[in-house]
Amino acid sequence: MTTNLNNKKLWNAWAFYDWANSVYSLVISSSIFPLYFGFIFPKDNDQIVFLGTTFKSTALISYVTAFAFLVVAFLSPILSGIADYAGNKKRFMQFFCYLGALSCVGMYGFTPENIYWGILCFFFGLIGFWGSLVFYNSYLPDIAPKEEQDRLSAKGYSMGYIGSVLLLLASLFLILSKEGEEALQMMRWSFVLTGIWWMGFAQYSFFHLPKGNKNAAKITKDLLWNGFKELKKVQKQLYYHLRLFRYLNAFFVYSMAVQTVMLVATYFGEQEISWSTDSEKTTGLIISILLIQLVAVFGALITSKASEKFGNILTLIVINAIWAVICVCAYFVYVPVQFYVTAVFVGLVMGGVQSLSRSTYSKFLPKTEDTTSFFSFFDVTEKIGIVIGMAIYATIDQVTGSMRNAIFFLTVFFVVGLLLLFRIPKENEAN
């Protein structure tokens, strides 16, 4: 795919997809849905019989999340292989966008009486969101030169935080204007608004992003497995690129913990913090999420500046150290004010670690036209890490009955990830 690497309109269109899809990660993954889930399955009645087995409610949602990521990890190499050869990267990105957005709309029907329908929509929403990111991320090296990728990646995340906060504020206004069952109804309507926002604003990105590779091959049944063949090729090439190989090892470990914390943070706040009333819980958790999102805008920009001055790897080392401290401190968080302070620190490192991890990988890539396969490998690495992280977290939560023990255990991953980052050759580090 030949693209003008200095087309700022194209850069803006790419970054704008973050504005469109980040409402899912905020409203569904991080705030309104965990709140709603906690209200319909409260701590004193949190046992759910699902597929003939009794689960603690938070453990069940963690297991479902892990399974969804396992499916994405399996599908993404197949789909990326087809997209690479068929020249329709954008079509696959659109498919997953619409799958995720429509699943959000379908979550309006998630009630205690319709638990299977609700879990199904939650499951496909996750697949749609993360599946679209496989193709979205792979556009970055195709549309921007290396020296601009850190800044453009940070811009995308920043736009996503700002856009998602706007929708969250609108949802918060609707929810807090009602009480009891009516408030729960407004939460369900926020799921619908999320899907509409995601589909609607994504059209600007889809209009401007290029379709894919030119002179593409015709799709045959062999292409179904071509993605796995491409992953094997990428794996072999990694041995000839030491910094990329060692960076991926470190990323696999620390990303496992980062994504798990981000996926379960609100469930932790909903169950483990001593809120005086349901109203305080709703308001307090939303305020915490808003703090995280707003601080994350500055965190992503600060991280981008720090990477320019100190290098990507040293910056990631510091960020991992902060994450480890956060997990230890979270074990001792019991009251709202402690939760708010923790939220500020999470925000500082959340946006930074995501944007810098993506752009560091992009900059470490060898020169190749086959960027989708390399990013597919990156995404599969991330997804398998999330599957392991969420499965471990859910098991500790289910067995011990405490999310505190599960959060504390994640410290191990950050420490190991930090140590692995030190092993990346300094003389080969991209700046």
Secondary structure, DSSP 8 states (H G I E B T S, - for coil): ----TT-HHHHHHHHHHHHHHHHIIIIIIISHHHHHHHHHS-GGG-EEEETTEEEEHHHHHHHHHHHHHHHHHHHHHHHHHHHHHHT-HHHHHHHHHHHHHHHHHHGGG--GGGHHHHHHHHHHHHHHHHHHHHHHHHTHHHHS-HHHHHHHHHHHHHHHHHHHHHHHHHHHHHHHTS-THHHHHHHHHHHHHHHHHHHHHHHHHHHHS----SS-----GGGGTHHHHHHHHHHHHHTT-HHHHHHHHHHHHHHHHHHHHHHHHHHHHHHHS--SSHHHHHHHHHHHHHHHHHHHHHHHHHHHHHHHHH-HHHHHHHHHHHHHHHHHHHTT--SHHHHHHHHHHHHHHHHHHHHHHHHHHHHHS-S-S-HHHHHHHHHHHHHHHHHHHHHHHHHHHHHHS-HHHHHHHTHHHHHHHHHHHHTS-GGG---
